[in-house]
Every structure is written in C-alpha cells, then in structure tokens.
Amino acid sequence: MSKDEVQHPATSLGVFYNVFDCEELLEFSIKSVRSVASHVCVVYQTTSNFGDRCNAGLEHLLRSLQAAGLVDSLVSYTPRLFSPAQKTQLVCDRVTEQELGGPRDSIGDQFFNELQKR
C-alpha cells in the first residue's frame, strides 16, 4: 500500500459558541467553520450573568440559523445565584482570601455561571 493509499481514521470537529450579545457576527463565524465541523452547538442566554436582557431578535436569529442547517443544536442557559456555601464548595480550599481579593462568598455569581457552562 502506497502512502497515498493509507487510510486515515475519520476525524470530527465540534464547534461550540457561547452567545449573549454580538450575535451579528455569529452567522459569518459559523459559515467560516461549518464545512469542516461535524457539529455546531450554540449555548445562549436571554438574560446575562448581570441580569441584562438580550436583544429582541436573538432567539429568532438562532432558530433561523438552525433551520438553515448552520447550527445543529441550541442550548438555552439561565444564570443562577450561588449561595455562600455553594461558592465555598466550588473554590479550592487551599486558596487564601488574599489570593481571591476577599472572602470566597464575595466572588460574583457571574464567575460561577461561566464555570457551570463548561
């Protein structure tokens, strides 16, 4: 078998977007990778980690991108509030308040929401 005949295993590329705003760039970005991506997923929020509402047309745009075959799956994410006990559980117990810039429970919920999406 020559080197040109060598069978290469199939590879897959999944592309994930995290969207709340700047959606005017989304379609162009997806089109730039769609031909090589086996799956495109968009995780989106209608309310930001700070409580702001998204643009009125966000969900309509996402559904139209999915209908056009550019997006394979849409995942809605709703930010939540974290109790001091939950924050303590999510932060390494070896970190000091000096390293954190204050007590564990002073870390903003937006930080923990970003962790939860991953």
DSSP file (Angstrom, degrees, kcal/mol; ACC not computed):
  #  RESIDUE AA STRUCTURE BP1 BP2  ACC     N-H-->O    O-->H-N    N-H-->O    O-->H-N    TCO  KAPPA ALPHA  PHI   PSI    X-CA   Y-CA   Z-CA
    1    1 A M              0   0    0      0, 0.0     5,-0.1     0, 0.0     2,-0.0   0.000 360.0 360.0 360.0 126.9    0.0    0.0    0.0
    2    2 A S    >>  -     0   0    0      1,-0.1     3,-1.1     4,-0.0     4,-0.5  -0.282 360.0-105.4 -77.8 167.3    1.5    3.4   -1.0
    3    3 A K  T 34 S+     0   0    0      1,-0.3     3,-0.5     2,-0.2    -1,-0.1   0.783 122.1  57.5 -65.0 -24.6    1.5    6.4    1.2
    4    4 A D  T 34 S+     0   0    0      1,-0.2    -1,-0.3     3,-0.0     0, 0.0   0.705 105.8  50.6 -75.1 -19.7   -1.3    7.9   -1.0
    5    5 A E  T <4 S+     0   0    0     -3,-1.1    -1,-0.2     2,-0.1    -2,-0.2   0.479  79.0 124.1 -96.5  -3.6   -3.5    4.8   -0.3
    6    6 A V     <  -     0   0    0     -4,-0.5     2,-0.5    -3,-0.5    -3,-0.0  -0.353  61.4-129.5 -61.5 130.7   -3.1    4.9    3.5
    7    7 A Q        -     0   0    0     -2,-0.1    -1,-0.1     0, 0.0    -2,-0.1  -0.716  19.9-155.7 -84.1 126.0   -6.5    5.0    5.2
    8    8 A H        -     0   0    0     -2,-0.5     3,-0.1     1,-0.0     2,-0.0  -0.825  24.6-107.7-100.0 140.7   -6.7    7.8    7.8
    9    9 A P        -     0   0    0      0, 0.0     2,-0.1     0, 0.0    -1,-0.0  -0.347  42.6 -99.0 -63.6 146.3   -9.3    7.5   10.6
   10   10 A A        -     0   0    0      1,-0.0     2,-0.3    -2,-0.0     0, 0.0  -0.426  40.8-153.4 -64.9 137.3  -12.2    9.8   10.3
   11   11 A T        -     0   0    0     -2,-0.1     2,-0.4    -3,-0.1    -1,-0.0  -0.842   4.4-155.0-113.1 153.7  -11.9   12.9   12.4
   12   12 A S        -     0   0    0     -2,-0.3     2,-0.5    25,-0.0    25,-0.1  -0.957   3.5-162.5-127.2 145.3  -14.6   15.0   13.9
   13   13 A L        -     0   0    0     -2,-0.4    25,-2.3    23,-0.2    26,-1.3  -0.983   4.3-165.2-129.2 121.5  -14.6   18.6   14.9
   14   14 A G  E     -a   39   0A   0     -2,-0.5     2,-0.5    24,-0.2    26,-0.2  -0.888   6.2-159.8-103.9 136.6  -17.3   20.1   17.2
   15   15 A V  E     -a   40   0A   0     24,-2.9    26,-2.7    -2,-0.4     2,-0.4  -0.963   6.7-169.5-119.7 130.6  -17.6   23.8   17.4
   16   16 A F  E     -a   41   0A   0     -2,-0.5     2,-0.4    24,-0.2    26,-0.2  -0.966   3.0-165.3-124.9 135.0  -19.4   25.5   20.3
   17   17 A Y  E     -a   42   0A   0     24,-2.4    26,-3.3    -2,-0.4     2,-0.6  -0.918  10.6-153.7-116.9 143.9  -20.4   29.1   20.7
   18   18 A N  E     -a   43   0A   0     -2,-0.4     2,-0.4    24,-0.2    26,-0.2  -0.967  28.2-177.3-115.9 110.9  -21.4   30.9   23.8
   19   19 A V  E     +a   44   0A   0     24,-3.1    26,-1.8    -2,-0.6     3,-0.1  -0.928  35.2 133.0-124.4 132.3  -23.7   33.8   22.9
   20   20 A F  S    S-     0   0    0      1,-0.6    35,-0.5    -2,-0.4     2,-0.2   0.423  83.1  -2.7-130.2 -42.8  -25.5   36.6   24.7
   21   21 A D  S    S+     0   0    0      1,-0.1    -1,-0.6    33,-0.1    33,-0.0  -0.782 104.0  60.0-139.6-176.0  -24.7   39.6   22.5
   22   22 A C    >   +     0   0    0     -2,-0.2     3,-1.8    -3,-0.1     4,-0.3   0.776  58.0 150.7  61.3  28.2  -22.7   40.5   19.4
   23   23 A E  G >>  +     0   0    0      1,-0.3     3,-1.0     2,-0.2     4,-0.7   0.640  53.0  81.0 -67.0 -12.4  -24.9   38.0   17.5
   24   24 A E  G 34 S+     0   0    0      1,-0.2     4,-0.3     2,-0.1    -1,-0.3   0.715  95.0  47.3 -65.2 -17.5  -24.4   40.0   14.3
   25   25 A L  G <> S+     0   0    0     -3,-1.8     4,-1.9     2,-0.1    -1,-0.2   0.579  92.1  84.0 -93.5 -13.0  -21.0   38.2   14.0
   26   26 A L  H <> S+     0   0    0     -3,-1.0     4,-2.8    -4,-0.3     5,-0.2   0.919  85.5  49.7 -63.5 -50.7  -22.4   34.7   14.6
   27   27 A E  H  X S+     0   0    0     -4,-0.7     4,-2.5     1,-0.2    -1,-0.2   0.908 112.9  47.7 -58.5 -43.7  -23.6   33.7   11.2
   28   28 A F  H  > S+     0   0    0     -4,-0.3     4,-1.3     2,-0.2    -1,-0.2   0.888 112.5  49.6 -65.6 -38.9  -20.3   34.8    9.5
   29   29 A S  H  X S+     0   0    0     -4,-1.9     4,-0.6     2,-0.2     3,-0.3   0.929 111.8  47.6 -65.0 -45.3  -18.3   32.9   12.1
   30   30 A I  H >X S+     0   0    0     -4,-2.8     4,-2.3     1,-0.2     3,-1.4   0.922 108.9  54.3 -63.0 -43.4  -20.3   29.7   11.7
   31   31 A K  H 3< S+     0   0    0     -4,-2.5     4,-0.5     1,-0.3    -1,-0.2   0.811 102.2  59.3 -60.6 -28.9  -20.1   29.9    7.9
   32   32 A S  H 3< S+     0   0    0     -4,-1.3    -1,-0.3    -3,-0.3    -2,-0.2   0.702 120.8  24.4 -74.1 -18.0  -16.3   30.1    8.2
   33   33 A V  H XX S+     0   0    0     -3,-1.4     3,-1.7    -4,-0.6     4,-1.1   0.538  94.7  93.6-119.5 -12.4  -16.1   26.7   10.1
   34   34 A R  G >< S+     0   0    0     -4,-2.3     3,-0.5     1,-0.3    -3,-0.1   0.836  80.2  59.9 -56.5 -37.9  -19.3   24.9    9.0
   35   35 A S  G 34 S+     0   0    0     -4,-0.5    -1,-0.3     1,-0.2    -2,-0.1   0.728 116.2  33.1 -66.8 -20.2  -17.6   23.0    6.1
   36   36 A V  G <4 S+     0   0    0     -3,-1.7     2,-0.5   -24,-0.0    -1,-0.2   0.458 100.9  91.8-111.8  -4.1  -15.1   21.3    8.5
   37   37 A A    <<  -     0   0    0     -4,-1.1   -23,-0.2    -3,-0.5     3,-0.1  -0.789  52.3-165.4 -96.8 130.9  -17.3   21.0   11.6
   38   38 A S  S    S+     0   0    0    -25,-2.3     2,-0.3    -2,-0.5   -24,-0.2   0.683  82.7  19.9 -83.5 -18.2  -19.3   17.8   12.1
   39   39 A H  E     -a   14   0A   0    -26,-1.3   -24,-2.9     2,-0.0     2,-0.5  -0.962  61.7-166.8-152.8 132.7  -21.4   19.5   14.8
   40   40 A V  E     -a   15   0A   0     -2,-0.3    32,-2.4   -26,-0.2    33,-1.8  -0.987  13.4-177.6-121.2 123.7  -22.1   23.2   15.7
   41   41 A C  E     -ab  16  73A   0    -26,-2.7   -24,-2.4    -2,-0.5     2,-0.5  -0.955  11.3-159.1-121.6 137.6  -23.7   24.0   19.0
   42   42 A V  E     -ab  17  74A   0     31,-2.5    33,-2.8    -2,-0.4     2,-0.6  -0.971   0.2-164.3-118.6 119.0  -24.8   27.4   20.3
   43   43 A V  E     +ab  18  75A   0    -26,-3.3   -24,-3.1    -2,-0.5     2,-0.3  -0.897  24.9 179.3 -95.9 124.2  -25.2   27.9   24.1
   44   44 A Y  E     -ab  19  76A   0     31,-2.6    33,-3.1    -2,-0.6     2,-0.4  -0.899  23.4-151.3-132.3 157.8  -27.1   31.1   24.5
   45   45 A Q        -     0   0    0    -26,-1.8    33,-0.1    -2,-0.3     3,-0.1  -0.981  10.4-167.0-125.8 137.8  -28.6   33.3   27.3
   46   46 A T  S    S+     0   0    0     31,-0.4     8,-2.2    -2,-0.4     2,-0.4   0.561  90.2  43.5 -94.2 -12.8  -31.6   35.5   27.1
   47   47 A T  B    S-C   53   0B   0     30,-0.4     6,-0.2     6,-0.2    -1,-0.2  -0.999  89.8-129.9-129.5 129.3  -30.5   37.1   30.4
   48   48 A S    >   -     0   0    0      4,-3.3     3,-1.6    -2,-0.4    -2,-0.1  -0.127  30.9-100.5 -71.1 172.0  -26.9   38.0   31.0
   49   49 A N  T 3  S+     0   0    0      1,-0.3    61,-0.1     2,-0.1    -1,-0.1   0.637 127.2  51.0 -65.4 -13.3  -24.9   36.9   34.1
   50   50 A F  T 3  S-     0   0    0      2,-0.1    -1,-0.3    59,-0.1    -2,-0.0   0.339 125.2-100.2-105.9   3.6  -25.5   40.5   35.3
   51   51 A G  S <  S+     0   0    0     -3,-1.6     2,-0.2     1,-0.3    -2,-0.1   0.471  74.5 140.7  94.1   2.7  -29.3   40.4   34.7
   52   52 A D        -     0   0    0      1,-0.1    -4,-3.3    -5,-0.0    -1,-0.3  -0.526  50.7-120.3 -78.9 147.1  -29.4   42.3   31.4
   53   53 A R  B     -C   47   0B   0     -6,-0.2    -6,-0.2    -2,-0.2     3,-0.1  -0.579  25.8-118.3 -84.6 149.1  -31.9   41.1   28.7
   54   54 A C        -     0   0    0     -8,-2.2   -33,-0.1    -2,-0.2    -1,-0.1  -0.233  45.3 -73.1 -75.8 171.3  -30.6   40.0   25.3
   55   55 A N    >   -     0   0    0    -35,-0.5     3,-1.7     1,-0.1     4,-0.3  -0.384  46.9-115.7 -63.4 146.1  -31.5   41.7   22.0
   56   56 A A  T 3  S+     0   0    0      1,-0.3     4,-0.3     2,-0.1     3,-0.3   0.781 110.9  49.9 -57.8 -30.9  -35.1   41.0   21.0
   57   57 A G  T 3> S+     0   0    0      1,-0.2     4,-2.5     2,-0.1    -1,-0.3   0.387  79.3 100.0 -93.0   5.0  -34.1   39.1   17.8
   58   58 A L  H <> S+     0   0    0     -3,-1.7     4,-2.4     1,-0.2     5,-0.2   0.945  85.1  42.5 -58.2 -54.0  -31.6   36.8   19.3
   59   59 A E  H  > S+     0   0    0     -4,-0.3     4,-2.4    -3,-0.3    -1,-0.2   0.874 114.0  52.3 -64.5 -36.7  -33.7   33.6   19.6
   60   60 A H  H  > S+     0   0    0     -4,-0.3     4,-2.2     2,-0.2    -1,-0.2   0.927 110.1  49.1 -63.2 -44.3  -35.3   34.2   16.1
   61   61 A L  H  X S+     0   0    0     -4,-2.5     4,-2.3     2,-0.2    -2,-0.2   0.928 111.0  49.8 -59.6 -45.9  -31.8   34.5   14.6
   62   62 A L  H  X S+     0   0    0     -4,-2.4     4,-2.0     1,-0.2    -2,-0.2   0.908 110.8  48.8 -62.6 -42.8  -30.7   31.3   16.3
   63   63 A R  H  X S+     0   0    0     -4,-2.4     4,-2.5     1,-0.2    -1,-0.2   0.882 111.2  50.6 -64.6 -37.1  -33.7   29.4   15.1
   64   64 A S  H  X S+     0   0    0     -4,-2.2     4,-1.7     2,-0.2    -2,-0.2   0.878 109.1  50.7 -69.9 -36.0  -33.2   30.6   11.6
   65   65 A L  H  <>S+     0   0    0     -4,-2.3     5,-2.2     2,-0.2     6,-1.2   0.873 112.4  47.6 -65.4 -36.7  -29.5   29.6   11.7
   66   66 A Q  H ><5S+     0   0    0     -4,-2.0     3,-1.5     4,-0.2    -2,-0.2   0.917 110.3  51.0 -69.4 -43.0  -30.6   26.1   12.8
   67   67 A A  H 3<5S+     0   0    0     -4,-2.5    -2,-0.2     1,-0.3    -1,-0.2   0.821 107.3  54.9 -63.4 -31.0  -33.3   25.9   10.1
   68   68 A A  T 3<5S-     0   0    0     -4,-1.7    -1,-0.3    -5,-0.2    -2,-0.2   0.492 118.6-113.0 -80.8  -3.1  -30.7   26.8    7.5
   69   69 A G  T < 5S+     0   0    0     -3,-1.5    -3,-0.2     2,-0.2    -2,-0.1   0.572  89.4 112.2  84.1   9.3  -28.5   23.9    8.7
   70   70 A L  S   <S+     0   0    0     -5,-2.2     2,-0.4    -6,-0.2    -4,-0.2   0.791  76.1  44.8 -83.2 -28.2  -25.8   26.1   10.1
   71   71 A V        -     0   0    0     -6,-1.2    -2,-0.2     1,-0.1   -30,-0.2  -0.961  59.0-171.3-119.2 131.6  -26.4   25.1   13.7
   72   72 A D  S    S+     0   0    0    -32,-2.4     2,-0.4    -2,-0.4   -31,-0.2   0.850  73.1  14.9 -88.2 -38.9  -27.1   21.6   14.9
   73   73 A S  E     -b   41   0A   0    -33,-1.8   -31,-2.5     2,-0.0     2,-0.4  -0.998  57.1-157.0-143.6 144.0  -28.1   22.2   18.4
   74   74 A L  E     -b   42   0A   0     -2,-0.4     2,-0.5   -33,-0.2   -31,-0.2  -0.958  10.5-169.4-115.5 133.4  -29.2   25.1   20.6
   75   75 A V  E     -b   43   0A   0    -33,-2.8   -31,-2.6    -2,-0.4     2,-0.4  -0.974  11.7-148.0-127.4 117.1  -28.8   25.1   24.3
   76   76 A S  E     -b   44   0A   0     -2,-0.5     2,-0.5   -33,-0.2   -31,-0.2  -0.704  13.7-163.8 -84.1 131.2  -30.5   27.7   26.5
   77   77 A Y        -     0   0    0    -33,-3.1   -31,-0.4    -2,-0.4   -30,-0.4  -0.968   4.7-162.1-117.8 130.2  -28.6   28.6   29.6
   78   78 A T        -     0   0    0     -2,-0.5   -30,-0.1   -33,-0.1   -33,-0.1  -0.950  21.3-128.9-111.3 118.2  -30.2   30.5   32.5
   79   79 A P        -     0   0    0      0, 0.0     2,-0.3     0, 0.0    31,-0.1  -0.246  28.5-164.3 -61.6 152.9  -27.9   32.1   35.0
   80   80 A R        -     0   0    0     29,-0.2     2,-0.3    30,-0.0    33,-0.1  -0.874  20.6-106.5-134.6 168.7  -28.5   31.4   38.6
   81   81 A L        -     0   0    0     -2,-0.3     2,-0.5    31,-0.1    29,-0.0  -0.756  28.9-144.9 -95.6 143.5  -27.5   32.7   42.0
   82   82 A F        -     0   0    0     -2,-0.3    27,-0.1    23,-0.1    30,-0.0  -0.921  11.3-132.0-112.9 132.3  -25.0   30.8   44.2
   83   83 A S     >  -     0   0    0     -2,-0.5     4,-2.5     1,-0.1     5,-0.2  -0.334  29.8-107.1 -73.0 160.8  -25.2   30.6   47.9
   84   84 A P  H  > S+     0   0    0      0, 0.0     4,-2.3     0, 0.0     5,-0.1   0.874 122.7  53.9 -55.5 -36.8  -22.1   31.3   50.0
   85   85 A A  H  > S+     0   0    0      2,-0.2     4,-1.9     1,-0.2     5,-0.1   0.906 108.4  48.0 -66.1 -40.8  -22.0   27.5   50.8
   86   86 A Q  H  > S+     0   0    0      2,-0.2     4,-1.7     1,-0.2    -1,-0.2   0.907 111.0  51.0 -66.3 -40.7  -22.0   26.6   47.1
   87   87 A K  H  X S+     0   0    0     -4,-2.5     4,-1.2     1,-0.2    -2,-0.2   0.915 108.5  52.0 -61.8 -42.3  -19.3   29.2   46.4
   88   88 A T  H  < S+     0   0    0     -4,-2.3     3,-0.4     1,-0.2    -1,-0.2   0.895 109.3  50.1 -61.4 -40.0  -17.2   27.7   49.1
   89   89 A Q  H  < S+     0   0    0     -4,-1.9    -1,-0.2     1,-0.2    -2,-0.2   0.833 111.4  48.6 -66.6 -32.2  -17.6   24.2   47.6
   90   90 A L  H  < S+     0   0    0     -4,-1.7     2,-0.4    -5,-0.1    -1,-0.2   0.617 100.0  76.0 -86.1 -13.3  -16.6   25.4   44.2
   91   91 A V  S  < S-     0   0    0     -4,-1.2    13,-0.0    -3,-0.4     0, 0.0  -0.835  95.0-100.7-103.4 136.7  -13.4   27.2   45.2
   92   92 A C    >   -     0   0    0     -2,-0.4     3,-1.0     1,-0.2    -2,-0.1  -0.240  24.4-137.4 -52.4 134.6  -10.3   25.3   46.1
   93   93 A D  T 3  S+     0   0    0      1,-0.2    -1,-0.2    -4,-0.1    -4,-0.0   0.617  99.8  61.7 -74.2 -10.6   -9.9   25.1   49.9
   94   94 A R  T 3  S+     0   0    0      2,-0.1    -1,-0.2     0, 0.0     2,-0.1   0.618  80.2 102.1 -88.3 -13.4   -6.2   25.9   49.7
   95   95 A V    <   -     0   0    0     -3,-1.0     2,-0.2     1,-0.1    -4,-0.0  -0.456  67.2-135.2 -74.0 142.6   -6.7   29.4   48.2
   96   96 A T     >  -     0   0    0     -2,-0.1     4,-1.8     1,-0.1     6,-0.2  -0.575  18.0-117.8 -95.2 160.1   -6.3   32.3   50.5
   97   97 A E  H  >>S+     0   0    0      1,-0.2     5,-2.2     2,-0.2     4,-1.6   0.837 117.1  58.2 -62.4 -32.0   -8.6   35.3   50.8
   98   98 A Q  H  45S+     0   0    0      1,-0.2    -1,-0.2     2,-0.2     3,-0.1   0.918 106.4  47.2 -64.1 -42.3   -5.6   37.4   49.8
   99   99 A E  H  45S+     0   0    0      1,-0.2    -1,-0.2     2,-0.1    -2,-0.2   0.850 116.0  45.4 -66.5 -33.5   -5.3   35.5   46.5
  100  100 A L  H  <5S-     0   0    0     -4,-1.8    -1,-0.2     2,-0.2    -2,-0.2   0.685 110.3-120.9 -81.2 -19.7   -9.0   35.8   45.9
  101  101 A G  T  <5S-     0   0    0     -4,-1.6    -3,-0.2    -5,-0.2    -4,-0.1   0.668  82.7  -5.8  83.7  17.2   -9.1   39.5   46.8
  102  102 A G  S   <S-     0   0    0     -5,-2.2    -2,-0.2    -6,-0.2    -1,-0.1  -0.919 108.0 -28.5 152.6-174.9  -11.6   38.9   49.6
  103  103 A P    >   -     0   0    0      0, 0.0     3,-2.1     0, 0.0     4,-0.3  -0.275  60.1-111.2 -67.0 155.3  -13.7   36.2   51.1
  104  104 A R  G >  S+     0   0    0      1,-0.3     3,-1.8     2,-0.2    -8,-0.0   0.875 116.6  57.8 -52.9 -42.4  -14.9   33.3   48.9
  105  105 A D  G 3  S+     0   0    0      1,-0.3    -1,-0.3   -18,-0.0   -23,-0.1   0.539  93.2  69.3 -73.4  -2.3  -18.5   34.4   49.1
  106  106 A S  G <  S+     0   0    0     -3,-2.1    -1,-0.3     2,-0.1     2,-0.3   0.535  71.9 109.7 -88.4  -6.3  -17.6   37.8   47.6
  107  107 A I  S <  S-     0   0    0     -3,-1.8     5,-0.1    -4,-0.3   -20,-0.0  -0.530  79.9-108.6 -69.4 131.8  -16.8   36.2   44.3
  108  108 A G    >>  -     0   0    0     -2,-0.3     3,-1.1     1,-0.1     4,-1.0  -0.255  13.4-125.1 -65.5 146.4  -19.5   37.3   41.8
  109  109 A D  H 3> S+     0   0    0      1,-0.2     4,-2.5     2,-0.2     5,-0.2   0.813 107.1  69.4 -58.5 -31.5  -22.2   34.8   40.6
  110  110 A Q  H 3> S+     0   0    0      1,-0.2     4,-1.9     2,-0.2    -1,-0.2   0.853  95.4  54.6 -59.0 -34.6  -21.2   35.6   37.0
  111  111 A F  H <> S+     0   0    0     -3,-1.1     4,-1.7     1,-0.2    -1,-0.2   0.937 110.7  44.2 -62.1 -46.7  -17.9   33.8   37.6
  112  112 A F  H  X S+     0   0    0     -4,-1.0     4,-2.0     1,-0.2    -2,-0.2   0.838 109.4  56.8 -70.3 -32.8  -19.6   30.6   38.8
  113  113 A N  H  X S+     0   0    0     -4,-2.5     4,-1.2     2,-0.2    -1,-0.2   0.906 106.0  50.6 -63.5 -40.4  -22.2   30.8   35.9
  114  114 A E  H  X S+     0   0    0     -4,-1.9     4,-0.5     1,-0.2     3,-0.4   0.897 109.7  50.9 -64.2 -38.6  -19.3   30.8   33.4
  115  115 A L  H >< S+     0   0    0     -4,-1.7     3,-1.1     1,-0.2    -1,-0.2   0.893 105.6  56.4 -62.5 -39.2  -17.9   27.7   35.1
  116  116 A Q  H 3< S+     0   0    0     -4,-2.0    -1,-0.2     1,-0.3    -2,-0.2   0.773  99.2  60.4 -66.9 -26.7  -21.2   25.9   35.0
  117  117 A K  H 3<        0   0    0     -4,-1.2    -1,-0.3    -3,-0.4    -2,-0.2   0.690 360.0 360.0 -74.4 -17.5  -21.5   26.3   31.2
  118  118 A R    <<        0   0    0     -3,-1.1    -1,-0.2    -4,-0.5    -2,-0.2   0.462 360.0 360.0 -91.2 360.0  -18.3   24.3   30.6
